[in-house]
Every structure is written in structure tokens, then in C-alpha cells.
Amino acid sequence: MTTVADAQALVAAIGGAALATLPASHLSNVEAPDRFSDAVASFLLA
């Protein structure tokens, strides 16, 4: 499992990386569909 702290360390180490945290556990696309879609769209359009 990747914790938020682990993800933050990865973002700091990877140039141009971004972190999106969602109010969800395992099924982000079901638990927070709008925020999930926004994050995916931002990634794909970057």
C-alpha cells in the first residue's frame, strides 16, 4: 500500500509529477466519481 506520505515523497522525487488525493479508499472512481474524473482528465490533458 502506498501511503499519502509515500506518494508525496514520490512526487517530490519525480519532476513534473502531481498528486491528487481523493476522499475514497479502494474504488476512487465509484466513491468520488467527479473528483476522480477531474484528476484523470487533468492528467490526460497535461
N, C-alpha and C positions, 0 to 999 in steps of 0.2 A: 504494500500500500504506500502511496506517496502522500505524505502529509503536506499541509499548506506551507510549512517551513521548508520542506524539501523542494517543493515547487518554486518557492521564492529563491532558493539557492540556485536552482537550475536557470531561472530567468536571469538572475544576476550574472551567471556564467556564460550565457548564450546571447551574443549580440543580436539585437532586433527582436528578441523574444518578448512575449507579452503573457500576462497571467490573467485569466478570467476565473473568478470564484463564483460559484452558484449556490443558492440555498437548497442544496439537494444532497443525496447520499450516493446512490448507485445508479439511478435512472434519471440523469440530469435532463434528458430530453422529454421525459414524462413529468417529472416533478417541477421543473421550471422551464417549460417549453419556449416561452417568449425570450427569456434571457439566454437560453441555450442557442436558439436560432440566431439571435443577435450576435453572439460570440462567434458562431461558425461563419456567419456572413462576413463579419469583420475580418476573420482570418482569410477567407477565400478571396475577398476583395482587396487585401493588402498587397 
